[in-house]
Amino acid sequence: MYDEDDSAKVNGLDVPIRVDDLVDLDRSYSQALRVLKRSKIQLKQLHYVEAMEAAFTERLAEAAAQMFAMTYAQVNGPRVVSKQDTTVDSNRSNDTILYAKGYFLSTGTAFGVSTPATAYLVPSRYSFGIMESGGPRFENIVWSCPTNVRLKLP
């Protein structure tokens, strides 16, 4: 995947895939791979240690940012932060828009209908996609939200 501001798609991001069903790993991986192949996102296999380090580093960075914000608020007083919506649109109206927290495409959750779809998301990084032919199809970009997203889908 790529960061939203990497328009030349030079600096790819390695993205670990989360397995939803720890009892039936094969089925979970097969389902995740079907979704990714449909999205045309380039795939490569990461060693599990690399994947764990990537996920750990991302969660650690989020936790550090939250700790900094909490410490700042305690020292300087609370900050008033407006809740800004994220707006997502696709190339056609009435698409069901999906979002996934961070890079975990397998957690695709309904966001709204692209006419365009607008909702509040906790400020963080998200992937967006659409439902197509009965299955999810994600774009290979990770967005920092809140923002305005224009999907190049379908």
PyMOL commands that set and color helices and strands:
alter all, ss='L'
color gray80, all
select helices_A, chain A and resi 25-39+48-76+105-107
alter helices_A, ss='H'
color red, helices_A
select strands_A, chain A and resi 2-3+86-89+96-101+109-113+117-119+124-132+135-145+148-150
alter strands_A, ss='S'
color yellow, strands_A
deselect
rebuild
show_as cartoon
